[in-house]
Amino acid sequence: MSLSETSAGVSDRVDGPPASLRVKLGRLELPNPIMVASGTFGYGREMTDFVPVGRLGAVVPKTITPLPRRGNHPWRTVETTGGLLNSIGLDNDGVEAFLEKQLPWLAACGAPVVVSIAGGNAEEFVGLASRLDGVPGIAAVELNISCPNVSHGVDLASDPEMCRRVVAGVREATSLPVLAKLSPNVTSIVAIARAAADGGADAVTLVNTCLGIVVDWRRRRTMLGNGMGGLSGPAIKPIALRCVYQVAQAVDVPIVGVGGIATLDDVMEFLVTGASAVQIGTASFTDPPTAGRLLDQLPAALAEAGVAAATDLVGSLIPPGATAAAPSPR
């Protein structure tokens, strides 16, 4: 179904100046809501042939850890129906190599850089945040406390008090805005998001991958070398939308939506459900120009929705059973 079909009867296209694309995630202000997700965009440089990187709302490069990591044994990725199962294991060269080799290009690319960090415990997160504090070219940090592909990778996103403690520690260690990336593999995403907000998170990113498994029954083995992995792509979009909806209804914290976003309709669905910005992930593998195309399409969609700013659309979903109010003209 097309955007015009889904919005028919809600608002006529309104003539006037283009809608403002600027959004705020707590202390972090972005030029537009189209971001790219960590682990799916490399360090940005390799995507310049496909995406106008400098125009993006923000670039979130591959997660870094205090020391280099080799990652998990192959296979590391398996395509599934409607998605991709991965078990990369946070393969990276460590924070010092990132600062020396990757950040200079990222800092000059033109888009805000949100550095994704991960540690084995709260102390490592705090140490990383402290190391990045004051480094030119970094706009914010995103705490990857929800990676299902490393030992204890989701512990900090499964217990509200542990989540609050790591976020609070990072917030104290750095002046940078802090985003907490949360896991859908929990009983109550609202409880974890509330803990992140209580710890001082400027925003929460919803969600990381859903834990899954693929097997080869003939060989009686799992296809991923690590056994289980994280499912991403269109298959998890309803789960991600549900998480955004639940948190938006219950917690006063800006939300970055991620999970199966590949079309403009996907972007608009996340915005009306409560996300202030979105991240493009798996779609960058299957169709590398996706993020740039969605950014180009967004102004016309906002005009069709009859809003003066992208922020006007955020959280405008009409509750089940409620009567729709007449749209306000721009």
Sequence and secondary structure as in RCSB ss.txt:
>XXXX:A:sequence
MSLSETSAGVSDRVDGPPASLRVKLGRLELPNPIMVASGTFGYGREMTDFVPVGRLGAVVPKTITPLPRRGNHPW
RTVETTGGLLNSIGLDNDGVEAFLEKQLPWLAACGAPVVVSIAGGNAEEFVGLASRLDGVPGIAAVELNISCPNV
SHGVDLASDPEMCRRVVAGVREATSLPVLAKLSPNVTSIVAIARAAADGGADAVTLVNTCLGIVVDWRRRRTMLG
NGMGGLSGPAIKPIALRCVYQVAQAVDVPIVGVGGIATLDDVMEFLVTGASAVQIGTASFTDPPTAGRLLDQLPA
ALAEAGVAAATDLVGSLIPPGATAAAPSPR
>XXXX:A:secstr
  HHHHTTTT     SS  B  EEETTEEESSSEEE TTSSTTSGGGTTTS GGGSSEE    B SS B    S 
 EEEETTEEEE     B  HHHIIIIIHHHHHTSSS BEEEE  SSHHHHHHHHHHHTT TT  EEEEE   TTS
TTTTGGGTSHHHHHHHHHHHHHH SS EEEEE SSSS HHHHHHHHHHTT SEEEE   EEEE EETTTTEESBT
TBEEEEESGGGHHHHHHHHHHHHHH  S EEEESS  SHHHHHHHHHHT SEEEE THHHHSTTHHHHHHHHHHH
HHHHHT SBGGGTTT    TT         
